[in-house]
Amino acid sequence: MNTIALLLAAGYGKRMKSELPKVLHPLIGRPMIEWCVRAVAPLIAGRPVVVVGHGKAQVQAVLGDLADYVEQAQQLGTGHAVMQAAARLDGGVDAVLVSYGDMPALRSETLAQLLDLFVRHRSDPALAFAMLTVVRDNPQGFGRIVRAPDGRIQAIVEDVDCTPEQRLIRELNPGVYCFDASWLRASLPKIVPSASGEYYLTDLVALAVAEGRTVVTVQAPIEEVDGVNTRVQLAEAAAVLRRRILERHMLAGVTIVDPATTYIDDTVQIGPDTTVLPGCLLQGHTVIGANCQIGPNSQIVDTAIADGCWVSYSVLESARMDCGAEIGPFGHLRKGAHLGEGVHMGNFGEVKDSYLGPGTKMGHFSYIGNADIGDNVNIGAGTITCNYDGVQKAKTVIGKNAFIGSDTMLVAPVTVGTGARTGAGAVVTRDVNDGETAYGVPARVKPGTSANEG
């Protein structure tokens, strides 16, 4: 069966009170519309068609080639939105799945049930469409499903048009359909605009009933078909998605000590036997290996962490930790920081755009920026690479097995050679060669340590 998917995403979203188009609001690592695109994508052969309007350039820039697009220049209702895609209904299309760009919690599994229902009734020549319904006490502005005594759908009555008796109906229409494509093509021109000039897809129910057509339904879980129209509803959708993400990781072998205080974006990967302690925020394209301990109270963004690492009370941004590296408590890895295998970075340290070689130990209260540090270097507490002269950044290079004394200031550009040492409080303004010891302010080489002496 050739099925296309239409996602309606052209509205203004005024109740969000935001300059950002509603469907682009971030939600657990993805813009809201991307959740919706990803839900329908596995169910169709091609790309879903997103009906854009307000903020169309922004929406297209974010989604890129994840979708195709048609424009609804005037927002004149759901029926009008589907009319803009009428040309897509030709060319051997059998079924049209219609959903929305503001239902991020709607799962592929539920949409698959809707498609399966349509397929099972497809042999009925009177079939017009299949649709989702939901039963709940809070109508959230959804239309009411009015059924005949034999259970057949008679009408969908919009919330504003309900009689007092109809307001008591708890079966609601979230507006998600799978239409017979040929019937939809023939029926769209028959929709009559409302008093406000809008064209509603729900009017197709009345058309189908009048024609003696069949409409079949399947019930959706309540949490999946809540539309997002306000920041409150955005937070409610985030809670649903966050719970699913945490459950996915736990079922894959990750220990999450306190799910209530753990926030993990959908884009994050975590290896088995890793433990995430309370208060952690894992974001972006972060990848964490196996047998790590993360947290408590750590934020990790777009960072690669290999197996067996330990992170405590720290912030990591666009950084990398190799196997067995440690940071914290209260460490900060900024963009470009790379801790090699077995590196230990103590409390209140910061590394930016630098590489620390395997086995290096970085003491607390230190700052390393724009540096290349070799293997097994000892960096004493309070060490600072003075990498910025007010105009440009310069680089510090430290050879393997060097010993950098506490409170050393390395005024870049400067090189400290293999096995070299600096004394506590030294201000190093010139290169220190292999094996030399430099001390003082400004630092000078200790006699007898230079390879050129004797």
Secondary structure as GFF3:
##gff-version 3
##sequence-region A 1 454
A	DSSP	beta_strand	3	9	.	.	.	ID=ss1
A	DSSP	three_ten_helix	14	16	.	.	.	ID=ss2
A	DSSP	three_ten_helix	22	24	.	.	.	ID=ss3
A	DSSP	beta_strand	26	27	.	.	.	ID=ss4
A	DSSP	beta_strand	30	31	.	.	.	ID=ss5
A	DSSP	alpha_helix	32	40	.	.	.	ID=ss6
A	DSSP	three_ten_helix	41	43	.	.	.	ID=ss7
A	DSSP	beta_strand	49	52	.	.	.	ID=ss8
A	DSSP	alpha_helix	56	63	.	.	.	ID=ss9
A	DSSP	three_ten_helix	64	66	.	.	.	ID=ss10
A	DSSP	beta_strand	68	71	.	.	.	ID=ss11
A	DSSP	alpha_helix	78	83	.	.	.	ID=ss12
A	DSSP	three_ten_helix	86	89	.	.	.	ID=ss13
A	DSSP	beta_strand	95	100	.	.	.	ID=ss14
A	DSSP	alpha_helix	108	120	.	.	.	ID=ss15
A	DSSP	beta_strand	127	135	.	.	.	ID=ss16
A	DSSP	beta_strand	143	147	.	.	.	ID=ss17
A	DSSP	beta_strand	153	157	.	.	.	ID=ss18
A	DSSP	three_ten_helix	159	161	.	.	.	ID=ss19
A	DSSP	three_ten_helix	166	168	.	.	.	ID=ss20
A	DSSP	beta_strand	171	173	.	.	.	ID=ss21
A	DSSP	beta_strand	177	180	.	.	.	ID=ss22
A	DSSP	alpha_helix	181	187	.	.	.	ID=ss23
A	DSSP	three_ten_helix	188	190	.	.	.	ID=ss24
A	DSSP	alpha_helix	203	210	.	.	.	ID=ss25
A	DSSP	beta_strand	214	219	.	.	.	ID=ss26
A	DSSP	three_ten_helix	222	224	.	.	.	ID=ss27
A	DSSP	alpha_helix	231	251	.	.	.	ID=ss28
A	DSSP	beta_strand	255	256	.	.	.	ID=ss29
A	DSSP	three_ten_helix	259	261	.	.	.	ID=ss30
A	DSSP	beta_strand	263	264	.	.	.	ID=ss31
A	DSSP	beta_strand	269	270	.	.	.	ID=ss32
A	DSSP	beta_strand	275	276	.	.	.	ID=ss33
A	DSSP	beta_strand	281	283	.	.	.	ID=ss34
A	DSSP	beta_strand	287	288	.	.	.	ID=ss35
A	DSSP	beta_strand	293	294	.	.	.	ID=ss36
A	DSSP	beta_strand	299	301	.	.	.	ID=ss37
A	DSSP	beta_strand	304	305	.	.	.	ID=ss38
A	DSSP	beta_strand	310	311	.	.	.	ID=ss39
A	DSSP	beta_strand	315	317	.	.	.	ID=ss40
A	DSSP	beta_strand	320	321	.	.	.	ID=ss41
A	DSSP	beta_strand	326	327	.	.	.	ID=ss42
A	DSSP	beta_strand	332	333	.	.	.	ID=ss43
A	DSSP	beta_strand	338	339	.	.	.	ID=ss44
A	DSSP	beta_strand	344	345	.	.	.	ID=ss45
A	DSSP	beta_strand	350	352	.	.	.	ID=ss46
A	DSSP	beta_strand	355	356	.	.	.	ID=ss47
A	DSSP	beta_strand	361	362	.	.	.	ID=ss48
A	DSSP	beta_strand	367	369	.	.	.	ID=ss49
A	DSSP	beta_strand	371	373	.	.	.	ID=ss50
A	DSSP	beta_strand	378	379	.	.	.	ID=ss51
A	DSSP	beta_strand	384	386	.	.	.	ID=ss52
A	DSSP	beta_strand	396	398	.	.	.	ID=ss53
A	DSSP	beta_strand	403	404	.	.	.	ID=ss54
A	DSSP	beta_strand	409	411	.	.	.	ID=ss55
A	DSSP	beta_strand	414	416	.	.	.	ID=ss56
A	DSSP	beta_strand	421	422	.	.	.	ID=ss57
A	DSSP	beta_strand	427	428	.	.	.	ID=ss58
A	DSSP	beta_strand	437	439	.	.	.	ID=ss59
A	DSSP	beta_strand	444	445	.	.	.	ID=ss60
###
